[in-house]
Amino acid sequence: HAELVESGGGSVQIGGSLRLSCVASGWNYKRKRWGWFRQGRGIEREAVAIIYNSQDSTNTYYADSVKGRFTVSQDNAKNMVFLQMNSVKPEDTATYYCVADDPPYYSAWYNGDKYPYWGQGTQVTVSS
């Protein structure tokens, strides 16, 4: 039974930084695909950043809205994935969810319906 637990959310000022963490239990593959989605109030769920470990390489994928500001990373020894959020904007305000998928990975990285495991979410609020 897979479980994802996020931490690190909170309030941050415009232009500030925040780091989200997620620890996975009951789920661990050499070839992982996991990362972060978010959902703001009244806004459709959005894929934020995903890290995919293939047999030969590690690739990262980002929503256009966060490219250059957010960085997804992982610690395989601890089975954790992180989201470093820099230069945050008010539109980054949302509940952020850690997600994970089981192999094989044939679906698009941004398709939330294809991730069977979701954390409980952590709120990020950006204010002036």
Backbone bond lengths (Angstrom), bond angles and torsions (degrees), N, CA, C in turn:
res aa  C-N    CA-C-N  psi(-1)  N-CA   C-N-CA  omega(-1)  CA-C   N-CA-C  phi
1 H - - - 1.459 - - 1.526 108.29 -
2 A 1.341 116.61 114.22 1.453 121.51 -177.83 1.516 111.29 -79.45
3 E 1.303 115.92 141.70 1.453 121.06 175.92 1.519 108.78 -138.73
4 L 1.329 115.52 134.60 1.452 122.38 177.46 1.520 108.35 -119.38
5 V 1.316 116.60 130.64 1.454 120.62 -178.50 1.524 109.33 -127.67
6 E 1.347 115.26 118.39 1.459 120.71 -179.73 1.522 111.00 -92.59
7 S 1.317 114.35 158.43 1.464 121.40 172.42 1.519 107.89 -155.56
8 G 1.326 115.08 164.80 1.456 120.19 174.56 1.513 115.80 104.97
9 G 1.319 117.70 -4.51 1.452 119.24 178.52 1.515 111.70 -70.62
10 G 1.321 115.83 171.15 1.461 120.38 178.48 1.509 110.56 158.42
11 S 1.326 115.07 -161.46 1.458 121.39 179.70 1.524 109.28 -99.64
12 V 1.320 114.86 140.85 1.460 120.59 -179.85 1.519 108.21 -145.89
13 Q 1.306 116.12 147.57 1.462 119.93 179.70 1.519 110.68 -81.86
14 I 1.302 114.40 156.71 1.466 120.67 176.57 1.527 109.13 -53.76
15 G 1.314 114.75 132.11 1.459 120.59 -179.46 1.515 114.74 87.69
16 G 1.324 115.88 -6.72 1.452 120.21 -178.05 1.522 112.89 -84.56
17 S 1.324 115.21 -171.58 1.465 121.63 -176.96 1.520 110.68 -130.30
18 L 1.328 113.74 154.39 1.459 121.03 178.28 1.517 107.18 -152.59
19 R 1.324 116.80 147.13 1.460 120.64 178.29 1.521 109.48 -124.14
20 L 1.319 114.75 121.48 1.453 121.13 176.30 1.523 109.71 -96.33
21 S 1.327 115.17 144.62 1.463 121.16 177.81 1.511 109.70 -126.66
22 C 1.308 115.39 151.68 1.461 121.08 177.77 1.522 108.53 -143.96
23 V 1.316 116.79 127.09 1.458 120.86 176.40 1.518 108.83 -110.66
24 A 1.320 115.90 133.09 1.460 122.47 -178.85 1.523 110.21 -104.92
25 S 1.313 115.60 137.01 1.461 121.21 173.19 1.520 108.43 -129.79
26 G 1.307 116.26 149.40 1.455 120.02 -178.31 1.520 113.81 69.34
27 W 1.326 116.36 12.35 1.479 121.64 -179.83 1.519 107.16 -149.44
28 N 1.332 115.89 119.86 1.459 118.71 179.83 1.519 108.23 -165.89
29 Y 1.325 115.77 119.60 1.453 122.16 177.85 1.517 108.68 -130.99
30 K 1.313 116.08 153.13 1.463 119.43 173.63 1.527 108.62 -66.47
31 R 1.329 116.35 -41.18 1.456 120.92 176.47 1.525 107.53 -98.53
32 K 1.329 115.21 98.11 1.470 120.13 -176.35 1.527 110.80 -102.69
33 R 1.316 114.85 150.55 1.460 120.78 164.88 1.529 106.35 -135.03
34 W 1.313 116.02 114.12 1.447 121.19 -176.18 1.512 110.62 -157.05
35 G 1.325 116.27 169.32 1.448 118.89 -179.76 1.509 111.94 161.44
36 W 1.364 115.40 -135.46 1.449 120.51 -167.64 1.522 113.11 -137.23
37 F 1.325 114.42 137.98 1.451 124.45 167.24 1.516 107.79 -119.73
38 R 1.316 117.41 167.79 1.450 121.77 175.05 1.517 109.76 -147.26
39 Q 1.341 113.28 157.64 1.460 119.55 175.13 1.511 108.62 -144.11
40 G 1.324 115.26 117.81 1.454 121.15 175.14 1.516 110.10 -89.38
41 R 1.330 116.67 166.53 1.459 121.31 -178.69 1.528 109.59 -64.06
42 G 1.303 115.34 123.27 1.454 120.22 178.48 1.513 114.53 73.29
43 I 1.318 116.00 11.88 1.463 121.12 -177.24 1.517 108.72 -118.93
44 E 1.314 115.93 144.33 1.460 120.97 178.92 1.528 110.50 -66.03
45 R 1.317 115.31 146.56 1.457 120.93 176.65 1.529 111.09 -54.89
46 E 1.318 117.32 140.41 1.458 122.21 -174.20 1.528 110.31 -133.84
47 A 1.320 115.56 134.18 1.464 120.27 171.99 1.518 108.18 -73.13
48 V 1.313 117.91 128.66 1.459 122.55 -177.06 1.526 110.90 -100.13
49 A 1.320 116.63 -57.52 1.460 120.82 -176.21 1.516 109.43 -157.70
50 I 1.317 114.97 133.91 1.463 121.21 -179.62 1.520 108.90 -130.86
51 I 1.312 116.34 141.06 1.452 121.89 174.82 1.519 107.52 -117.17
52 Y 1.317 114.50 131.43 1.457 121.34 -175.36 1.523 109.38 -124.68
53 N 1.310 115.20 122.38 1.447 121.68 178.25 1.525 109.21 -101.01
54 S 1.328 116.43 104.86 1.453 119.46 175.09 1.523 108.36 -86.36
55 Q 1.303 114.68 -174.18 1.461 118.58 -179.47 1.522 111.93 -65.93
56 D 1.357 115.44 -31.13 1.458 118.92 -172.95 1.522 115.21 -114.24
57 S 1.324 116.99 -13.01 1.460 117.91 -173.81 1.523 110.53 -156.16
58 T 1.317 114.24 170.67 1.466 121.72 174.02 1.519 108.38 -119.71
59 N 1.314 116.78 127.10 1.463 121.77 -179.01 1.523 110.11 -120.84
60 T 1.304 115.59 147.60 1.458 121.16 177.01 1.522 109.80 -121.23
61 Y 1.321 114.92 147.56 1.449 122.01 -178.73 1.530 108.05 -132.05
62 Y 1.327 115.76 139.56 1.456 120.67 -176.64 1.518 110.93 -134.30
63 A 1.324 114.90 147.48 1.454 119.91 168.61 1.526 108.23 -65.99
64 D 1.308 116.44 146.63 1.470 120.36 -179.87 1.526 110.67 -57.65
65 S 1.310 116.58 -33.04 1.463 121.00 -175.24 1.533 112.98 -68.88
66 V 1.335 117.82 -15.99 1.463 119.56 -177.48 1.522 113.12 -119.45
67 K 1.308 117.57 -3.97 1.469 120.35 -178.77 1.531 110.51 -57.49
68 G 1.325 114.71 134.87 1.458 119.71 179.94 1.518 113.81 85.19
69 R 1.337 116.96 -10.63 1.477 120.54 -179.67 1.528 111.88 -116.79
70 F 1.315 116.84 -36.94 1.465 121.55 -177.76 1.522 109.74 -108.12
71 T 1.335 115.06 149.42 1.462 121.08 177.52 1.525 109.38 -136.30
72 V 1.322 115.61 126.58 1.465 121.04 175.80 1.527 108.23 -97.65
73 S 1.331 115.55 138.67 1.465 120.32 179.32 1.526 108.94 -147.64
74 Q 1.309 116.23 173.63 1.458 119.53 -176.64 1.522 110.77 -145.97
75 D 1.324 114.36 158.60 1.458 122.33 171.88 1.527 105.74 -127.84
76 N 1.314 115.53 98.87 1.467 119.32 -174.17 1.532 111.80 -66.58
77 A 1.316 116.85 -31.54 1.461 119.65 -179.92 1.520 111.44 -63.49
78 K 1.333 116.22 -33.78 1.465 121.35 -179.67 1.527 111.57 -100.06
79 N 1.331 116.78 -2.61 1.467 122.15 -176.60 1.522 111.05 54.57
80 M 1.315 114.45 52.30 1.455 121.36 -178.41 1.524 110.71 -127.73
81 V 1.331 114.52 148.46 1.455 121.56 173.93 1.526 107.39 -125.56
82 F 1.335 115.98 147.01 1.454 121.80 -173.88 1.527 110.17 -128.12
83 L 1.333 114.69 157.68 1.458 120.53 171.28 1.518 107.32 -133.92
84 Q 1.323 115.64 110.36 1.460 121.34 175.38 1.521 107.34 -89.93
85 M 1.331 115.18 120.58 1.449 121.47 -177.10 1.519 108.42 -111.46
86 N 1.318 117.34 116.09 1.457 122.51 178.27 1.521 109.94 -117.68
87 S 1.312 115.53 159.95 1.475 121.49 177.88 1.528 110.89 48.36
88 V 1.304 116.09 49.67 1.471 119.37 -174.74 1.522 110.90 -67.69
89 K 1.335 113.64 152.54 1.460 122.39 -178.81 1.525 108.89 -123.24
90 P 1.323 117.90 161.71 1.476 119.78 178.30 1.526 112.24 -56.05
91 E 1.316 117.50 -33.87 1.466 120.25 -179.30 1.527 112.99 -71.52
92 D 1.325 118.07 -6.54 1.465 121.25 173.67 1.530 111.88 -81.74
93 T 1.316 116.82 -7.70 1.462 120.66 177.41 1.523 109.83 -61.52
94 A 1.321 116.31 123.12 1.463 121.00 -176.29 1.522 109.31 -177.70
95 T 1.320 114.45 170.61 1.465 119.79 166.86 1.519 106.80 -90.28
96 Y 1.304 116.14 127.61 1.465 121.85 -177.51 1.520 109.15 -103.49
97 Y 1.323 114.55 131.56 1.453 121.42 -177.19 1.517 110.51 -117.15
98 C 1.310 115.56 133.48 1.450 121.77 170.16 1.532 107.92 -81.86
99 V 1.327 116.64 136.21 1.464 120.69 -177.95 1.525 109.52 -131.97
100 A 1.330 115.28 154.64 1.462 120.62 177.21 1.522 109.46 -147.47
101 D 1.315 115.17 150.94 1.455 121.12 -176.66 1.525 108.68 -127.41
102 D 1.335 115.09 151.94 1.457 121.06 174.57 1.521 109.44 -92.37
103 P 1.335 118.00 145.13 1.463 119.35 174.92 1.524 110.65 -70.50
104 P 1.335 118.83 159.26 1.466 126.98 0.05 1.529 111.30 -78.45
105 Y 1.307 115.51 161.39 1.460 121.07 -173.64 1.525 109.63 -111.47
106 Y 1.329 114.74 92.68 1.459 119.87 -178.83 1.521 112.88 -106.63
107 S 1.336 116.77 -19.55 1.457 119.49 -174.57 1.523 110.47 -84.85
108 A 1.329 114.92 164.41 1.464 120.58 178.10 1.519 110.25 -64.76
109 W 1.303 116.55 143.15 1.459 121.50 -175.00 1.515 112.62 -61.56
110 Y 1.316 116.69 -26.51 1.459 121.03 -174.03 1.531 112.78 -93.00
111 N 1.334 116.63 3.13 1.457 120.23 -178.31 1.524 110.55 -86.77
112 G 1.311 116.60 99.99 1.451 121.17 -176.25 1.515 113.89 -62.94
113 D 1.315 116.94 -27.53 1.473 120.60 -178.79 1.521 112.10 -64.72
114 K 1.333 117.20 -18.35 1.462 121.13 -175.85 1.533 112.86 -94.37
115 Y 1.332 117.50 1.82 1.466 120.46 177.31 1.529 107.65 -100.96
116 P 1.310 118.42 111.42 1.462 119.94 -176.77 1.530 114.68 -77.24
117 Y 1.330 116.39 -18.46 1.461 119.28 -174.37 1.524 110.59 -116.32
118 W 1.341 114.48 127.87 1.454 121.84 -179.70 1.519 109.35 -132.64
119 G 1.332 115.67 141.55 1.447 119.25 171.99 1.516 110.92 -77.16
120 Q 1.318 115.91 -178.67 1.472 120.31 -177.66 1.524 112.12 -80.71
121 G 1.319 116.89 -13.64 1.454 121.17 178.30 1.519 112.50 96.29
122 T 1.324 114.83 147.47 1.462 121.01 175.72 1.531 107.52 -134.63
123 Q 1.312 116.47 132.92 1.452 121.78 -174.41 1.522 110.90 -82.80
124 V 1.328 114.97 134.14 1.463 122.35 172.86 1.520 107.35 -121.63
125 T 1.315 116.00 124.44 1.457 121.60 -179.90 1.518 108.68 -122.52
126 V 1.321 115.67 122.96 1.459 121.71 179.66 1.526 108.19 -106.77
127 S 1.313 116.04 125.81 1.459 119.42 -176.48 1.529 109.75 -137.86
128 S 1.310 113.75 164.52 1.468 119.29 -179.96 1.512 110.93 -87.96
